[in-house]
Amino acid sequence: MMMNLKNLYFLVILCGWSLGLGAQGTTYTGDPDVSYYNARNLAFNDQRTQARDTLQRILSKYPEYADVRELLGKTYSWDGRYDEARRHFNKITSVERKNKAVWIAAIKNEIYAKNYPIALGLANKALIYIENDTDILNLRTKVMDLLGAKKDSANEEGTAPPKDSLEAKVLKNRVGVINSFEIFDVVYEPMFYSSVEYRRETDAGSIIPRINYANRFETHGIQYEMDFYPKISKRFYGYLNYGFSQADIFPDHRAGAELYANLPKNLEASLGMRYLDFSTSNATVLTGSIGHYMGNYYFSLRPYVTPRSDGPTSFSGSLLVRKYLRDGENYLGLNAIYGNAPELKQLLVNDVLLSESLLYIESQRLELEYQFTAKDRPNLYRANLGLTRQELVFEPGKFFWAISAGINYQVKF
């Protein structure tokens, strides 16, 4: 009996020692970045099983390493293990809502699996967080085509589309026409505004030349303007603007610059400025924004600060709330504005246009917006209705009311 107990004790110690060595041998202690690139090379050289071993070891110590988990999910997807791939993609997108590469991989995984309704749902959800992205819009169009083909030919088997055929023709061009008007309860005659713009999506970013027309106080004017949204990196993008006009009812020159950053926790922040050059003076406006995505809602707060050399600094700002509907291009919005932003609507006093005066008078504005796409085509419609309470330039402390309305139509091709 004594010998048996000794043997048992020895076996327990031996097993524990062996398990300890085994656990020590599987503990990851390497450089995760170096291991990731090694695994990536293996995966793209058809050694996906070996690649998965390395990726899983990295995740055992660094479970939040999104690029590693994304590659692991892709290797499962390439091998037809769609459920396992979906689990890893979902784990990333539930935290990193603006990770475009993972959204695309998740959508393609469902396309390979022929789960077209799920793929469409993922594309729509992705567009809530990554608004107007052409690559995701392209995939959504592809999925809708596949759903239509499946509906038209219910008993046709079909095959999963090859990876290189998933990119449908990208609609990189838009032409937009904007028309709006504003009517007042006292003094002023109605004002009319129109714009025609062309938008081109390039690898460097979106470029938008625009021509603005206004009719104010029986005075006509045209402004020429250009916007550019440069792509800087996965996290950062920018905004650049320049406009000029020889009409009295527009600033002679206007310019703007802003840097945007996509932050963790579904946050977006920016910092920038606007410069307005009038015929008799100029103004520099400091601005920025903080935005937050919460489910189907988006909240954005933007302040404007206008320093003055001859008086107190002017403060204004806006709060934008949007509820997205079926995707990122269909939404209802409410914009509350206090003070005047540098997108000016000049007023007239004694036959003299006081463009810059709007930076310093008291004003409140509430605007409703509704944007939607056509049912059978990607063109955009946007309608807005606004109510403004604003101080009279020539009689401080007294206010007037104004109602504005407008419509924007964009054709994609």
KEKE-3310 file (N, C-alpha, C; in steps of 0.2 Angstrom, whole numbers, plus 5000, padded with zeros to 4 digits):
npx = (5004:5010:5019:5011:5005:5016:5020:5009:5009:5021:5018:5008:5016:5024:5016:5011:5022:5025:5014:5016:5028:5023:5013:5022:5028:5019:5016:5015:5029:5035:5038:5024:5021:5031:5028:5015:5017:5025:5015:5006:5013:5014:5000:4997:5004:4997:4998:4989:4985:4997:4999:4987:4990:5000:4994:4984:4992:4997:4985:4982:4989:4988:4973:4966:4972:4968:4971:4977:4967:4958:4965:4966:4952:4950:4958:4950:4938:4943:4945:4933:4926:4915:4907:4916:4924:4915:4913:4925:4926:4914:4918:4927:4921:4911:4917:4927:4920:4922:4931:4935:4941:4938:4924:4922:4928:4920:4908:4911:4913:4901:4895:4903:4898:4885:4876:4866:4856:4861:4873:4869:4863:4874:4882:4873:4874:4887:4888:4882:4891:4903:4901:4895:4905:4913:4918:4911:4898:4899:4900:4888:4879:4883:4878:4865:4862:4865:4855:4844:4846:4845:4832:4826:4829:4826:4828:4840:4857:4870:4886:4898:4904:4920:4935:4941:4930:4921:4921:4911:4907:4912:4904:4910:4907:4898:4884:4877:4863:4857:4844:4837:4827:4823:4812:4806:4799:4799:4804:4815:4816:4812:4825:4836:4844:4856:4865:4877:4886:4900:4906:4920:4927:4943:4959:4966:4957:4941:4935:4928:4922:4912:4899:4891:4876:4867:4853:4850:4842:4838:4849:4861:4873:4888:4898:4913:4919:4929:4931:4941:4944:4956:4964:4973:4978:4973:4967:4966:4959:4957:4951:4949:4947:4943:4937:4931:4924:4918:4907:4897:4889:4895:4909:4925:4936:4937:4942:4947:4952:4954:4957:4953:4950:4948:4943:4945:4931:4920:4921:4924:4934:4939:4949:4951:4950:4943:4944:4939:4938:4933:4928:4931:4936:4942:4940:4945:4941:4940:4938:4931:4926:4917:4912:4900:4896:4881:4874:4861:4862:4869:4879:4885:4895:4899:4909:4912:4924:4927:4940:4942:4950:4945:4935:4925:4928:4919:4907:4900:4890:4885:4874:4872:4861:4858:4848:4850:4843:4840:4853:4869:4866:4854:4844:4837:4838:4842:4847:4853:4857:4867:4871:4881:4887:4902:4897:4890:4875:4873:4867:4858:4860:4855:4858:4870:4880:4882:4892:4901:4896:4887:4894:4894:4882:4867:4859:4848:4845:4835:4835:4828:4831:4831:4837:4837:4837:4834:4822:4826:4838:4854:4854:4853:4842:4839:4830:4827:4821:4820:4820:4823:4828:4833:4844:4841:4852:4852:4846:4849:4845:4832:4822:4820:4810:4813:4810:4816:4819:4824:4830:4840:4848:4856:4865:4872:4886)
npy = (4994:5006:5008:5010:5022:5030:5029:5034:5048:5051:5051:5061:5072:5071:5073:5086:5093:5091:5097:5110:5113:5111:5122:5132:5132:5136:5149:5165:5175:5184:5197:5205:5213:5209:5195:5196:5201:5190:5180:5185:5184:5170:5167:5173:5165:5153:5146:5144:5137:5137:5150:5154:5147:5155:5168:5165:5163:5175:5183:5177:5183:5197:5201:5212:5216:5222:5221:5208:5200:5202:5197:5184:5181:5183:5172:5161:5164:5163:5150:5145:5144:5151:5154:5154:5165:5175:5177:5182:5194:5201:5203:5213:5224:5227:5235:5243:5254:5261:5255:5252:5242:5230:5230:5229:5216:5208:5210:5204:5191:5186:5187:5177:5166:5166:5172:5184:5193:5195:5201:5213:5219:5221:5230:5241:5244:5247:5259:5268:5272:5275:5286:5288:5281:5275:5263:5254:5257:5252:5239:5236:5239:5228:5218:5220:5218:5204:5199:5203:5195:5182:5182:5183:5172:5159:5145:5144:5138:5145:5152:5156:5172:5176:5183:5194:5199:5206:5219:5231:5243:5258:5273:5287:5300:5315:5326:5340:5350:5364:5373:5386:5397:5412:5420:5435:5442:5456:5471:5466:5460:5444:5432:5423:5408:5398:5384:5375:5361:5350:5334:5324:5308:5304:5295:5303:5310:5318:5330:5345:5357:5372:5383:5397:5406:5421:5431:5445:5458:5463:5462:5454:5441:5431:5418:5409:5393:5380:5364:5353:5337:5329:5313:5308:5298:5282:5285:5299:5313:5328:5345:5357:5373:5386:5401:5414:5430:5444:5451:5461:5456:5444:5438:5445:5436:5419:5407:5391:5378:5362:5349:5332:5319:5301:5294:5282:5273:5277:5290:5306:5320:5337:5351:5368:5382:5397:5409:5426:5438:5454:5468:5480:5475:5461:5444:5431:5415:5404:5386:5370:5353:5340:5324:5310:5294:5284:5270:5271:5284:5301:5313:5330:5343:5359:5373:5391:5403:5420:5431:5448:5464:5476:5475:5464:5446:5436:5423:5408:5394:5377:5363:5347:5334:5318:5305:5290:5281:5268:5267:5275:5286:5290:5299:5308:5324:5337:5353:5364:5381:5394:5411:5417:5407:5406:5405:5416:5426:5441:5457:5472:5489:5506:5506:5500:5486:5475:5464:5458:5461:5451:5442:5446:5449:5445:5429:5415:5399:5386:5371:5359:5343:5332:5318:5307:5293:5288:5275:5265:5269:5277:5291:5306:5315:5330:5339:5354:5363:5379:5389:5406:5417:5433:5447:5464:5473:5487:5491:5487:5475:5473:5461:5450:5438:5424:5412:5398:5388:5373:5363:5350:5341:5327:5319:5303:5296)
npz = (5000:5004:4994:4983:4986:4986:4972:4966:4971:4965:4952:4951:4953:4943:4932:4934:4933:4919:4913:4917:4910:4897:4897:4899:4887:4877:4880:4874:4870:4861:4849:4845:4833:4824:4823:4818:4805:4800:4800:4792:4779:4778:4777:4765:4757:4755:4767:4778:4789:4797:4799:4806:4818:4823:4824:4833:4845:4847:4850:4862:4871:4867:4866:4860:4849:4834:4820:4820:4824:4813:4802:4806:4805:4791:4786:4790:4783:4769:4769:4769:4781:4787:4799:4809:4805:4805:4819:4823:4816:4820:4834:4833:4826:4835:4844:4837:4828:4817:4809:4794:4785:4792:4792:4778:4776:4784:4777:4764:4768:4771:4759:4752:4759:4754:4761:4758:4763:4776:4773:4766:4777:4786:4777:4777:4791:4792:4785:4793:4802:4794:4784:4768:4761:4747:4744:4752:4749:4736:4738:4744:4734:4725:4733:4733:4720:4719:4727:4720:4708:4714:4717:4705:4699:4706:4707:4703:4705:4706:4711:4723:4722:4714:4723:4717:4709:4717:4717:4712:4699:4704:4709:4707:4704:4707:4704:4710:4714:4722:4730:4738:4750:4759:4770:4778:4793:4794:4787:4777:4761:4752:4751:4740:4736:4727:4721:4712:4710:4708:4712:4714:4718:4723:4724:4732:4739:4742:4729:4727:4717:4716:4712:4718:4719:4723:4727:4734:4742:4730:4723:4714:4714:4712:4718:4718:4722:4731:4738:4747:4753:4760:4761:4774:4783:4790:4802:4801:4792:4781:4779:4766:4760:4748:4742:4731:4726:4716:4719:4729:4739:4744:4753:4748:4748:4754:4766:4772:4784:4791:4802:4804:4816:4819:4833:4847:4855:4846:4843:4836:4831:4828:4823:4817:4806:4799:4787:4782:4771:4769:4760:4767:4779:4789:4795:4806:4811:4823:4825:4828:4832:4840:4839:4841:4839:4843:4842:4831:4830:4829:4836:4836:4841:4838:4840:4837:4837:4837:4837:4841:4837:4841:4850:4861:4861:4849:4852:4846:4841:4836:4838:4832:4828:4822:4816:4809:4796:4785:4781:4780:4771:4772:4783:4797:4804:4816:4819:4830:4832:4839:4838:4824:4811:4800:4788:4779:4778:4771:4777:4774:4777:4776:4762:4762:4762:4775:4778:4787:4799:4804:4811:4824:4830:4839:4837:4834:4829:4822:4813:4803:4795:4781:4773:4759:4749:4732:4727:4718:4713:4716:4718:4727:4738:4748:4760:4769:4783:4791:4806:4811:4823:4825:4828:4824:4813:4812:4824:4838:4850:4846:4837:4823:4814:4804:4790:4783:4768:4759:4745:4740:4727:4721:4708:4705:4696)
capx = (5000:5014:5023:5006:5004:5022:5020:5004:5012:5026:5014:5005:5021:5027:5010:5010:5028:5024:5009:5019:5032:5018:5010:5027:5030:5014:5015:5018:5033:5038:5036:5018:5021:5035:5024:5010:5020:5027:5009:5003:5017:5012:4993:4996:5007:4993:5000:4985:4985:5003:4997:4982:4993:5004:4989:4980:4996:4997:4979:4982:4992:4985:4967:4963:4976:4963:4974:4979:4961:4956:4969:4963:4945:4950:4960:4944:4934:4946:4945:4926:4924:4912:4905:4922:4927:4910:4914:4931:4924:4910:4921:4931:4916:4907:4921:4929:4914:4924:4936:4933:4944:4935:4918:4922:4930:4914:4903:4913:4913:4894:4894:4906:4894:4879:4871:4866:4853:4866:4878:4866:4862:4881:4884:4869:4876:4894:4887:4880:4897:4907:4896:4896:4911:4912:4920:4906:4892:4900:4898:4881:4876:4884:4874:4858:4862:4865:4849:4839:4847:4843:4825:4823:4831:4826:4830:4847:4861:4874:4892:4901:4908:4927:4936:4942:4925:4917:4921:4907:4909:4912:4901:4915:4905:4891:4883:4872:4860:4854:4840:4834:4825:4822:4808:4807:4793:4799:4810:4819:4813:4815:4832:4836:4851:4857:4872:4879:4893:4902:4910:4924:4931:4949:4963:4969:4951:4935:4936:4921:4921:4905:4897:4886:4872:4862:4849:4848:4840:4837:4856:4864:4880:4891:4904:4916:4922:4932:4932:4945:4944:4962:4964:4979:4979:4967:4964:4966:4958:4957:4946:4952:4942:4944:4931:4931:4919:4918:4900:4896:4885:4899:4916:4930:4939:4936:4947:4946:4956:4952:4960:4948:4953:4944:4945:4941:4924:4915:4922:4927:4936:4942:4951:4952:4949:4940:4946:4934:4941:4928:4930:4933:4939:4943:4939:4948:4936:4943:4932:4932:4920:4917:4906:4900:4891:4878:4869:4859:4862:4876:4879:4891:4895:4904:4910:4915:4927:4930:4943:4941:4954:4941:4930:4925:4928:4912:4906:4894:4891:4879:4873:4868:4859:4855:4846:4851:4838:4842:4860:4872:4864:4847:4844:4833:4842:4840:4853:4852:4863:4867:4876:4881:4893:4905:4894:4886:4870:4873:4861:4858:4859:4856:4860:4877:4880:4887:4893:4905:4892:4883:4898:4894:4875:4864:4855:4847:4842:4833:4834:4826:4834:4829:4840:4835:4839:4828:4821:4829:4844:4858:4853:4851:4838:4839:4826:4828:4816:4823:4817:4828:4827:4840:4844:4842:4858:4852:4842:4851:4840:4826:4823:4815:4810:4814:4808:4820:4818:4828:4831:4847:4847:4863:4865:4878:4887)
capy = (5000:5012:5009:5012:5029:5034:5029:5039:5054:5053:5052:5068:5077:5071:5076:5093:5096:5090:5102:5116:5114:5112:5128:5137:5131:5139:5156:5169:5180:5187:5204:5204:5216:5205:5189:5197:5201:5183:5176:5188:5181:5163:5167:5175:5160:5147:5142:5147:5134:5139:5157:5154:5145:5161:5173:5163:5164:5183:5185:5174:5188:5203:5200:5218:5218:5221:5218:5201:5196:5203:5193:5177:5180:5182:5165:5157:5165:5160:5142:5143:5143:5157:5155:5156:5171:5180:5178:5187:5201:5204:5205:5219:5229:5229:5240:5248:5255:5265:5251:5251:5236:5224:5230:5226:5209:5205:5209:5199:5184:5184:5186:5171:5161:5167:5175:5190:5198:5197:5205:5219:5222:5223:5236:5247:5246:5250:5266:5272:5274:5277:5289:5289:5278:5273:5255:5250:5258:5248:5232:5236:5238:5222:5213:5221:5214:5197:5198:5203:5189:5177:5183:5182:5165:5156:5138:5143:5137:5150:5151:5162:5176:5176:5189:5200:5201:5208:5226:5233:5249:5263:5279:5292:5307:5317:5333:5342:5357:5366:5379:5388:5404:5414:5426:5438:5445:5463:5475:5463:5456:5437:5431:5417:5405:5393:5382:5370:5358:5343:5330:5319:5304:5302:5291:5308:5312:5321:5337:5348:5363:5374:5390:5399:5412:5423:5437:5448:5465:5465:5463:5448:5440:5424:5416:5402:5390:5374:5360:5347:5333:5325:5307:5308:5291:5278:5289:5307:5316:5335:5349:5363:5377:5392:5404:5421:5433:5451:5453:5464:5452:5439:5440:5445:5429:5415:5401:5386:5372:5358:5342:5328:5312:5296:5292:5276:5274:5280:5298:5310:5327:5341:5358:5371:5389:5400:5416:5429:5444:5458:5474:5484:5472:5453:5440:5425:5412:5397:5381:5363:5349:5334:5320:5304:5289:5280:5266:5274:5292:5304:5319:5334:5350:5363:5380:5396:5409:5425:5436:5455:5469:5482:5473:5457:5440:5433:5416:5405:5386:5373:5356:5343:5327:5314:5298:5287:5276:5261:5267:5282:5292:5291:5301:5314:5328:5343:5357:5370:5386:5400:5415:5416:5404:5411:5404:5422:5429:5448:5461:5479:5495:5512:5504:5497:5479:5474:5457:5456:5462:5445:5439:5449:5451:5439:5425:5408:5396:5379:5368:5351:5341:5325:5316:5300:5290:5285:5268:5261:5272:5279:5298:5309:5321:5332:5344:5357:5369:5382:5395:5410:5423:5437:5454:5469:5476:5494:5492:5482:5473:5471:5455:5448:5431:5422:5405:5396:5381:5372:5356:5348:5335:5325:5313:5300:5292)
capz = (5000:5004:4988:4978:4987:4983:4965:4965:4972:4960:4945:4951:4953:4936:4927:4935:4930:4912:4911:4918:4904:4891:4897:4897:4880:4873:4882:4869:4873:4856:4847:4841:4826:4819:4822:4814:4798:4798:4799:4785:4774:4778:4775:4758:4753:4756:4773:4782:4795:4801:4800:4811:4824:4825:4826:4839:4850:4848:4853:4869:4875:4865:4863:4857:4843:4829:4814:4820:4823:4806:4798:4808:4802:4784:4784:4791:4777:4763:4769:4769:4788:4788:4805:4813:4803:4807:4826:4824:4813:4825:4840:4831:4824:4841:4848:4833:4824:4810:4806:4787:4783:4795:4789:4771:4776:4786:4772:4759:4771:4771:4752:4750:4762:4751:4766:4755:4767:4781:4770:4765:4784:4788:4773:4779:4797:4791:4782:4798:4805:4789:4780:4761:4759:4741:4744:4756:4745:4730:4740:4745:4727:4723:4737:4731:4713:4720:4730:4714:4704:4717:4717:4698:4697:4713:4707:4700:4711:4707:4715:4727:4717:4716:4727:4713:4706:4721:4717:4706:4697:4709:4707:4709:4702:4708:4702:4714:4713:4729:4729:4745:4750:4766:4770:4784:4795:4794:4784:4772:4755:4752:4749:4736:4735:4723:4720:4707:4712:4705:4717:4712:4723:4720:4729:4737:4743:4738:4727:4726:4714:4717:4710:4722:4717:4728:4726:4741:4742:4723:4721:4712:4715:4711:4722:4715:4728:4730:4744:4746:4759:4758:4765:4777:4785:4792:4807:4800:4786:4782:4775:4764:4756:4746:4738:4730:4723:4715:4721:4736:4744:4746:4755:4742:4748:4760:4766:4778:4785:4797:4803:4808:4818:4821:4839:4850:4858:4842:4844:4830:4834:4823:4825:4811:4806:4793:4786:4778:4769:4766:4756:4772:4785:4788:4801:4807:4815:4826:4826:4829:4833:4843:4837:4844:4836:4847:4839:4824:4831:4828:4839:4835:4844:4835:4842:4833:4841:4832:4841:4838:4840:4843:4855:4864:4856:4848:4852:4843:4840:4834:4840:4827:4830:4817:4817:4803:4794:4783:4780:4781:4767:4774:4790:4799:4808:4819:4820:4834:4831:4843:4835:4817:4809:4795:4781:4780:4774:4773:4778:4771:4781:4773:4756:4762:4764:4781:4778:4793:4805:4806:4816:4831:4832:4842:4833:4836:4823:4822:4807:4802:4788:4779:4767:4757:4742:4727:4729:4713:4710:4721:4718:4734:4739:4754:4761:4775:4785:4797:4809:4814:4827:4824:4830:4818:4813:4813:4830:4843:4855:4843:4833:4818:4813:4797:4789:4777:4766:4753:4743:4737:4723:4719:4704:4705:4690)
cpx = (5004:5018:5018:5005:5010:5022:5014:5006:5017:5023:5011:5010:5024:5022:5010:5016:5028:5020:5012:5024:5028:5015:5015:5029:5025:5013:5019:5022:5037:5036:5030:5018:5025:5031:5019:5012:5022:5020:5006:5007:5015:5005:4993:5000:5004:4996:4996:4984:4991:5001:4992:4985:4997:4999:4986:4985:4997:4991:4979:4985:4990:4979:4964:4967:4971:4965:4975:4972:4957:4959:4966:4956:4946:4953:4954:4939:4936:4945:4937:4923:4921:4910:4910:4924:4922:4911:4920:4929:4919:4913:4925:4926:4912:4911:4924:4924:4916:4930:4934:4935:4940:4928:4917:4924:4924:4908:4904:4912:4906:4892:4897:4901:4887:4873:4870:4862:4857:4871:4876:4865:4869:4883:4880:4872:4883:4893:4885:4886:4903:4903:4899:4902:4909:4913:4914:4899:4893:4898:4891:4877:4877:4879:4867:4857:4861:4858:4843:4840:4845:4835:4822:4825:4831:4828:4837:4852:4866:4880:4894:4905:4916:4929:4938:4936:4920:4916:4917:4910:4907:4909:4905:4913:4898:4890:4877:4869:4856:4851:4837:4832:4824:4818:4808:4800:4793:4805:4812:4814:4816:4821:4832:4843:4851:4864:4872:4886:4894:4907:4914:4928:4937:4953:4965:4963:4946:4937:4930:4922:4914:4904:4891:4882:4868:4859:4847:4847:4840:4845:4858:4871:4882:4897:4907:4920:4924:4933:4936:4945:4950:4962:4972:4982:4973:4964:4962:4963:4957:4951:4950:4947:4945:4938:4933:4925:4920:4912:4900:4893:4888:4906:4920:4934:4937:4940:4945:4950:4954:4955:4955:4952:4948:4947:4942:4935:4919:4915:4925:4928:4939:4944:4953:4951:4946:4942:4941:4937:4935:4931:4933:4937:4940:4941:4942:4943:4939:4937:4935:4926:4922:4911:4906:4894:4888:4872:4867:4859:4869:4875:4885:4890:4901:4904:4913:4918:4930:4933:4942:4946:4951:4936:4930:4925:4921:4912:4900:4895:4884:4880:4869:4867:4856:4853:4846:4846:4841:4850:4863:4870:4857:4846:4839:4838:4839:4847:4851:4858:4862:4873:4876:4888:4896:4902:4888:4880:4870:4867:4863:4856:4860:4860:4867:4877:4885:4888:4896:4901:4888:4888:4897:4887:4872:4859:4854:4843:4841:4832:4833:4829:4832:4832:4838:4837:4833:4828:4825:4835:4848:4858:4851:4846:4838:4835:4827:4823:4819:4819:4822:4825:4833:4839:4845:4848:4858:4848:4844:4846:4833:4827:4818:4815:4810:4813:4812:4818:4822:4828:4837:4846:4854:4862:4872:4879:4894)
cpy = (5006:5013:5012:5020:5033:5034:5034:5046:5056:5054:5059:5073:5077:5074:5084:5096:5096:5096:5109:5118:5115:5119:5134:5138:5135:5146:5160:5175:5184:5194:5203:5207:5211:5198:5190:5197:5194:5179:5179:5185:5174:5163:5168:5170:5153:5143:5145:5144:5136:5146:5158:5152:5151:5166:5171:5164:5171:5185:5182:5179:5195:5202:5205:5220:5216:5218:5211:5197:5197:5198:5185:5176:5179:5175:5160:5158:5162:5153:5140:5142:5149:5159:5158:5163:5177:5182:5183:5194:5205:5207:5212:5225:5231:5234:5245:5250:5258:5261:5248:5244:5230:5224:5227:5218:5205:5204:5204:5192:5182:5183:5179:5165:5162:5169:5183:5195:5200:5202:5212:5223:5225:5230:5242:5249:5250:5258:5271:5276:5277:5280:5290:5286:5274:5265:5251:5251:5253:5241:5231:5235:5231:5217:5214:5217:5207:5195:5198:5197:5183:5176:5181:5175:5161:5149:5138:5143:5143:5148:5157:5166:5176:5183:5195:5202:5205:5216:5228:5240:5255:5270:5284:5299:5309:5325:5335:5349:5358:5373:5380:5395:5405:5420:5428:5441:5453:5465:5472:5459:5449:5437:5424:5415:5399:5391:5376:5367:5351:5340:5324:5315:5302:5298:5296:5310:5315:5328:5339:5355:5365:5381:5391:5406:5414:5430:5439:5456:5468:5466:5455:5447:5432:5423:5409:5399:5383:5371:5354:5343:5328:5319:5307:5301:5287:5282:5296:5308:5324:5338:5355:5367:5384:5395:5411:5424:5441:5454:5456:5460:5445:5442:5440:5438:5426:5409:5397:5380:5369:5351:5338:5321:5308:5293:5285:5278:5278:5287:5300:5317:5330:5348:5361:5379:5391:5407:5420:5436:5448:5464:5479:5481:5464:5450:5433:5421:5405:5392:5374:5359:5343:5330:5313:5300:5285:5276:5269:5282:5294:5311:5323:5341:5353:5371:5384:5401:5414:5431:5443:5460:5475:5481:5466:5452:5438:5425:5413:5397:5383:5366:5352:5336:5324:5307:5295:5281:5270:5261:5274:5287:5293:5293:5307:5318:5334:5347:5363:5375:5392:5404:5413:5412:5408:5409:5410:5423:5436:5451:5468:5484:5501:5511:5502:5490:5478:5467:5455:5457:5456:5441:5441:5451:5444:5436:5418:5405:5388:5376:5361:5349:5334:5323:5309:5299:5288:5278:5263:5264:5276:5287:5300:5315:5323:5338:5347:5362:5372:5388:5399:5416:5427:5444:5458:5473:5484:5496:5487:5481:5471:5466:5454:5441:5430:5414:5404:5389:5380:5365:5355:5341:5333:5319:5310:5296:5290)
cpz = (5000:4998:4983:4980:4985:4976:4963:4965:4967:4953:4945:4950:4946:4931:4928:4932:4922:4910:4912:4912:4898:4891:4896:4890:4875:4875:4877:4872:4867:4854:4843:4834:4821:4818:4817:4806:4795:4796:4793:4779:4773:4775:4768:4754:4754:4762:4779:4789:4800:4803:4806:4818:4827:4828:4832:4845:4852:4852:4860:4873:4874:4862:4859:4851:4837:4823:4814:4820:4817:4802:4799:4805:4795:4782:4785:4785:4771:4763:4770:4776:4790:4795:4810:4811:4805:4815:4827:4822:4818:4831:4839:4830:4830:4845:4843:4827:4817:4807:4799:4784:4785:4793:4782:4771:4779:4781:4766:4762:4770:4763:4750:4753:4759:4756:4764:4760:4773:4779:4769:4772:4787:4784:4776:4786:4797:4789:4787:4801:4801:4784:4773:4758:4752:4740:4747:4752:4739:4732:4742:4739:4724:4727:4734:4724:4714:4723:4724:4709:4707:4717:4710:4696:4703:4713:4703:4705:4712:4711:4718:4722:4719:4719:4722:4709:4710:4721:4711:4704:4702:4706:4710:4708:4705:4706:4706:4713:4719:4727:4736:4745:4758:4766:4777:4786:4795:4790:4777:4767:4755:4749:4745:4735:4731:4722:4715:4709:4709:4710:4714:4717:4719:4726:4734:4742:4739:4736:4725:4723:4715:4715:4714:4719:4722:4725:4732:4740:4734:4720:4719:4713:4714:4715:4719:4721:4727:4737:4742:4753:4758:4763:4767:4779:4787:4797:4805:4793:4787:4778:4773:4760:4754:4741:4737:4726:4722:4717:4728:4741:4746:4749:4748:4742:4755:4760:4772:4778:4791:4797:4807:4810:4821:4827:4842:4853:4853:4842:4837:4833:4828:4826:4818:4812:4799:4793:4781:4777:4765:4763:4761:4778:4784:4795:4801:4812:4817:4827:4827:4830:4837:4842:4840:4841:4842:4844:4832:4825:4831:4832:4838:4838:4841:4837:4837:4838:4837:4837:4837:4841:4843:4847:4857:4859:4855:4848:4849:4842:4838:4837:4835:4829:4824:4819:4810:4802:4792:4781:4781:4777:4768:4781:4791:4804:4811:4821:4824:4834:4835:4840:4828:4815:4803:4788:4781:4776:4775:4773:4775:4776:4777:4766:4756:4765:4770:4782:4785:4800:4808:4811:4823:4833:4835:4837:4836:4830:4824:4815:4807:4795:4787:4773:4765:4750:4738:4728:4724:4710:4716:4722:4725:4734:4747:4755:4768:4776:4791:4799:4812:4817:4827:4825:4824:4819:4815:4820:4835:4848:4852:4838:4828:4817:4805:4796:4783:4775:4760:4751:4739:4733:4720:4714:4704:4698:4690)
residu = (MET:MET:MET:ASN:LEU:LYS:ASN:LEU:TYR:PHE:LEU:VAL:ILE:LEU:CYS:GLY:TRP:SER:LEU:GLY:LEU:GLY:ALA:GLN:GLY:THR:THR:TYR:THR:GLY:ASP:PRO:ASP:VAL:SER:TYR:TYR:ASN:ALA:ARG:ASN:LEU:ALA:PHE:ASN:ASP:GLN:ARG:THR:GLN:ALA:ARG:ASP:THR:LEU:GLN:ARG:ILE:LEU:SER:LYS:TYR:PRO:GLU:TYR:ALA:ASP:VAL:ARG:GLU:LEU:LEU:GLY:LYS:THR:TYR:SER:TRP:ASP:GLY:ARG:TYR:ASP:GLU:ALA:ARG:ARG:HIS:PHE:ASN:LYS:ILE:THR:SER:VAL:GLU:ARG:LYS:ASN:LYS:ALA:VAL:TRP:ILE:ALA:ALA:ILE:LYS:ASN:GLU:ILE:TYR:ALA:LYS:ASN:TYR:PRO:ILE:ALA:LEU:GLY:LEU:ALA:ASN:LYS:ALA:LEU:ILE:TYR:ILE:GLU:ASN:ASP:THR:ASP:ILE:LEU:ASN:LEU:ARG:THR:LYS:VAL:MET:ASP:LEU:LEU:GLY:ALA:LYS:LYS:ASP:SER:ALA:ASN:GLU:GLU:GLY:THR:ALA:PRO:PRO:LYS:ASP:SER:LEU:GLU:ALA:LYS:VAL:LEU:LYS:ASN:ARG:VAL:GLY:VAL:ILE:ASN:SER:PHE:GLU:ILE:PHE:ASP:VAL:VAL:TYR:GLU:PRO:MET:PHE:TYR:SER:SER:VAL:GLU:TYR:ARG:ARG:GLU:THR:ASP:ALA:GLY:SER:ILE:ILE:PRO:ARG:ILE:ASN:TYR:ALA:ASN:ARG:PHE:GLU:THR:HIS:GLY:ILE:GLN:TYR:GLU:MET:ASP:PHE:TYR:PRO:LYS:ILE:SER:LYS:ARG:PHE:TYR:GLY:TYR:LEU:ASN:TYR:GLY:PHE:SER:GLN:ALA:ASP:ILE:PHE:PRO:ASP:HIS:ARG:ALA:GLY:ALA:GLU:LEU:TYR:ALA:ASN:LEU:PRO:LYS:ASN:LEU:GLU:ALA:SER:LEU:GLY:MET:ARG:TYR:LEU:ASP:PHE:SER:THR:SER:ASN:ALA:THR:VAL:LEU:THR:GLY:SER:ILE:GLY:HIS:TYR:MET:GLY:ASN:TYR:TYR:PHE:SER:LEU:ARG:PRO:TYR:VAL:THR:PRO:ARG:SER:ASP:GLY:PRO:THR:SER:PHE:SER:GLY:SER:LEU:LEU:VAL:ARG:LYS:TYR:LEU:ARG:ASP:GLY:GLU:ASN:TYR:LEU:GLY:LEU:ASN:ALA:ILE:TYR:GLY:ASN:ALA:PRO:GLU:LEU:LYS:GLN:LEU:LEU:VAL:ASN:ASP:VAL:LEU:LEU:SER:GLU:SER:LEU:LEU:TYR:ILE:GLU:SER:GLN:ARG:LEU:GLU:LEU:GLU:TYR:GLN:PHE:THR:ALA:LYS:ASP:ARG:PRO:ASN:LEU:TYR:ARG:ALA:ASN:LEU:GLY:LEU:THR:ARG:GLN:GLU:LEU:VAL:PHE:GLU:PRO:GLY:LYS:PHE:PHE:TRP:ALA:ILE:SER:ALA:GLY:ILE:ASN:TYR:GLN:VAL:LYS:PHE)
# end
